[in-house]
Amino acid sequence: MPKEPELKEVLHILRKEPYVSAIGKLREMGVLHKHVIQTELGEWVAYKLFGGQRMGSAHPVYDLVTPSGKTVKARTHYKEEMRTAPWSAVGQKHADIYIIFLLKEDVGLEKALGGTRQELQASGALRLERKHGPRLHWTMMPELTPEKAKELGAADVTALQQWKSH
């Protein structure tokens, strides 16, 4: 069985390798299933945090099912200044845990946000909008600190700590 890649290796490849070469290497390492780097990087980090089974494109609602059976939806975007709307569409069916990773231009982590469906609904961060469907509003979500990740059920917060420090 191949060694599980470390986040430092993944970030190094993304920053230093030509795009096509980086995609090939990250596929071989099991980080990418297709070639959507931004999206799959967030899904992979969520997997590193919680463990379980990555759903990939096989499941339209969840990106990950944790060993305890909780479902996780991860979204990854470039930082807020580069988007005109600070929200993410999440679809009509709901996951148990939602995570948003906001990236810097160099694919470093600008901010991680996350919480359970119930707490995000109670805070108004997760709301059903008539015209656009369910959305997660970033400015109303709690920061996904290592402590918050553990509270949500993360088994290993190393990837989150590493990503924040790079």
C-alpha positions in Angstrom: 0.0 0.0 0.0 1.5 3.4 -1.0 2.3 5.9 1.7 -0.4 8.5 2.4 0.9 11.8 1.1 1.5 14.7 3.5 0.0 18.1 2.8 3.5 19.7 2.5 4.2 17.4 -0.4 0.9 18.2 -2.1 1.3 22.0 -1.7 4.9 21.8 -3.0 3.7 20.0 -6.1 0.9 22.5 -6.7 3.3 25.5 -6.3 6.3 24.2 -8.2 5.2 21.7 -10.9 3.7 22.7 -14.2 -0.1 22.3 -14.2 -0.3 19.0 -16.2 2.5 17.4 -14.3 1.0 18.4 -11.0 -2.3 16.8 -11.9 -0.6 13.6 -12.9 1.4 13.4 -9.7 -1.6 14.2 -7.5 -3.7 11.6 -9.2 -1.0 9.0 -8.6 -0.8 10.0 -4.9 -4.6 9.6 -4.6 -5.2 13.3 -3.9 -7.1 14.0 -7.1 -9.7 11.7 -8.7 -10.3 13.9 -11.7 -8.5 17.2 -12.4 -10.4 19.8 -10.4 -7.5 20.9 -8.1 -9.2 23.5 -6.0 -12.3 21.4 -5.2 -10.5 18.1 -4.7 -7.8 19.7 -2.5 -10.5 20.7 0.0 -12.1 17.3 -0.2 -8.8 15.6 0.4 -8.0 17.9 3.4 -11.4 17.1 4.9 -10.6 13.4 4.4 -7.2 13.9 6.2 -9.1 15.5 9.1 -12.0 13.1 9.5 -10.9 9.9 7.8 -13.6 7.7 6.4 -14.5 7.3 2.7 -14.2 10.0 0.0 -17.3 9.9 -2.2 -15.9 11.7 -5.2 -18.3 12.3 -8.0 -20.2 9.1 -7.1 -22.3 11.0 -4.6 -24.0 14.3 -5.5 -24.5 15.5 -1.9 -21.6 14.4 0.3 -17.9 14.6 -0.3 -17.0 12.3 2.7 -18.6 9.9 5.1 -16.7 9.7 8.4 -16.0 6.5 10.3 -18.8 7.4 12.6 -21.2 7.8 9.7 -21.5 11.6 9.6 -21.6 13.2 6.2 -19.3 16.0 5.2 -19.7 18.6 2.5 -16.5 20.5 1.7 -16.3 23.6 -0.5 -13.1 25.3 -1.6 -12.9 28.8 -3.0 -10.2 31.4 -3.6 -10.2 34.1 -1.0 -13.2 36.4 -0.5 -11.6 39.4 -2.2 -11.6 37.4 -5.5 -15.3 36.6 -5.3 -18.1 39.0 -5.7 -20.4 36.9 -3.4 -19.2 35.4 -0.1 -21.4 32.3 -0.2 -21.4 28.8 -1.4 -24.3 26.9 -3.0 -24.8 23.5 -1.2 -27.7 21.8 -3.0 -31.1 20.7 -1.8 -30.0 17.7 0.3 -28.0 18.3 3.5 -24.8 17.0 5.0 -24.2 16.7 8.7 -21.1 18.9 8.6 -20.1 21.7 6.3 -16.6 23.0 5.7 -15.5 25.9 3.6 -11.8 26.4 2.7 -10.8 29.9 1.4 -7.5 29.9 -0.4 -4.8 32.4 -1.1 -3.5 32.7 -4.7 -0.6 30.4 -3.8 -3.1 27.7 -2.7 -2.2 28.4 1.0 -5.1 28.5 3.4 -6.6 32.0 4.0 -9.4 30.8 6.2 -11.2 27.6 7.2 -14.8 27.7 8.3 -17.1 24.9 9.5 -19.9 23.6 11.6 -22.7 21.2 11.9 -25.9 21.7 9.8 -27.9 22.5 13.0 -25.5 25.2 14.3 -25.2 26.8 10.8 -28.9 26.9 10.4 -29.4 28.4 13.8 -26.8 31.1 13.1 -28.3 31.9 9.8 -25.1 30.9 7.9 -27.0 28.0 6.2 -30.2 29.3 4.7 -32.7 28.4 2.0 -33.1 31.3 -0.3 -36.1 31.2 -2.5 -34.4 32.2 -5.7 -31.1 30.4 -5.3 -31.7 27.4 -3.0 -29.5 26.6 0.0 -26.4 28.7 0.6 -23.7 28.9 3.1 -22.8 32.5 4.0 -19.1 32.6 4.9 -19.2 35.7 7.1 -21.7 33.9 9.5 -19.7 30.7 9.8 -17.4 29.9 12.8 -13.7 29.5 12.1 -12.6 25.9 11.7 -9.8 26.0 14.3 -8.1 22.7 15.3 -10.3 22.7 18.4 -13.5 23.3 16.4 -12.5 20.5 14.0 -12.0 18.1 17.0 -15.4 19.2 18.3 -16.9 18.2 14.9 -15.2 14.8 15.1 -11.9 15.2 13.4 -9.4 12.5 14.4 -6.3 14.3 13.1 -6.0 18.0 12.8 -2.4 18.0 11.5 -3.4 18.8 7.9 -5.3 21.8 9.0 -2.5 23.1 11.2 0.1 22.6 8.4 -2.1 24.3 5.8 -2.6 27.3 8.1 1.1 27.7 8.7 2.1 27.7 5.1 
